[in-house]
């Protein structure tokens, strides 16, 4: 096994360079719907990995308005029977005008580096770079003998559906792991890697009533807002904390003039669950809310109608043997290094939701930070924007490199 001291020394030597790379990445606006900015970040990323022998291939997203994914690989390792996917993404959630309005840009304050994507997920991309630099110096057999495929999604924040299948195709055959470099979780001093994530479905629900003059002919009307409100309450009531199932209606609108009984109203929401059975149950029960409503015209009994449609879906990533095997490897390496580490089930989505069924997948391999998706800072300092802890890079890179050496040397001649 590569001496830990050699890995640690190389990581320390490369750390200032990695911070400068992060600063350059954060300086590029790569909002999902800014494909030009996403392309600029992709070019910078490809340039950073080129000295390690990686060549980038750009693949346009199938979704109009998104940028292009990039996949980086080393041609000299194309014949290796063992592959590992290293997963990050290019996009952030911040439009340029929001960054400008909130003065949200690269800023170092003590151990924290603030800025768009510092934690989610440009810091993760830099972590990949730091780990590979360390492996090339300290474990050349592992570095040169592995077919590394670095995948960077152009639209992870909106979950472009084509990225995952394309990465799986490039990893086959011989895929040992897909490692997702979203930020590490924390429970006090204990680091947390992601062993499972909730699945998510979005839905649209709309009611059709009958308009009428609110003062003259109120009894003839069927109020679509009232009918929809009843169904919204029924949808929200599907939330089941015992099953870690949540249903959230996030937007509702309807009606027009206050002197009219509203003809139509619409609501949009989402549902999430770790357990595939709980997810499927919620899906079926939401769809069952469609049909003839329980609200009718007083004048003639004309009923409201309710419609429910599932708009998008991302399947759950439940606890599974492939992920548990990788988590055990990382926890074992962490124990030897004196780093407290455990697994967690995380409610948010990542590319791991699209990978775990095809390749053993572990997430949360990036640095530690906080306040992802937040750009605001309050005058009293009680609210601060997204940041990454710079001191988390070196120990996490050492852990990732050590665990990778163990994983890849087991049963091989590396």
ABEGO torsion letter per residue (X at the ends): XBBAAAAAAAAAAAAAAAAAAAAAAAABBABAABAAAAAAAAAAAAAAAAAAGBBBBBBBBABBGBBBBBBBBBAAAAABABBBBBBBBABBABBAAAAAAAGBBBBBBEABBBEBGAAOAAAAAAAAAAAAAAAAAABAAAAAABBBBBBBBAAAAAGBAAAAAAAAAAAOBGBABBBBABBBBBBEABBBBBABBBBBBBBBBBBBBBBBBAAAAAAABBBAAAAAAAAAAAAAAABBAAAGBBBBBABBBEEBBAABBBABBBBBBBBBBABAAAAAAAAAAAAAABEBBABBBAAAGBBBBBBBBBABBBBBBBBBAAAAAAAAAAAAAAAAAGBBBBBBBBABBBAAAAAAAABBBBBGABBBBBGBGBABBBAAGABBBBBBBAAAAAAAAAAAAAAAAAAAABGBAX
